[in-house]
Structure formats: C-alpha cells, structure tokens
Amino acid sequence: MNKKIVTYNVNGVRAALNKGLIEWLKATNPDILCLQEIKAEKEQVDVALFETLGYKYHYWYSAQKGL
C-alpha cells in the first residue's frame, strides 16, 4: 500500500493557516504530514483544524530562540 508523505516548511504555522494551509491540505490529502518551522507551541494553534481532517500530531517541537 502506497502512502503519500508531504513535508512542508511553513515558516510559521499560524501564518500558513491564515494563507490557506487547511484548504491546501484538503486538496493535497497526504497520508503523513510533516511541518517544519512551525514557530508556535501547540497551545497557540487550533489543532482541531488538523484533527477534523484526520491528522494527529505525534511530535510537536517548537525550537527555543538561541538553541
């Protein structure tokens, strides 16, 4: 069974959401989604937007400045 894996450098997940990330995800429909440079803690993002599309996050790491 083939899986579609998408990796995307969003350069800020909140900005990406405002620019149509959810609509793009609906059209692209990856099985596995990896987002880089999210620049937000999970408490700062409405993760329900992703969960309604069937995505669950397994790792959420927002780097700290200077590390």
Secondary structure by P-SEA (a helix, b strand, c coil): cbbbbbbbccccaaaaaaacaaaaaaaacccbbbbcccccccccccaaaaaaacccccbbbbbcccc
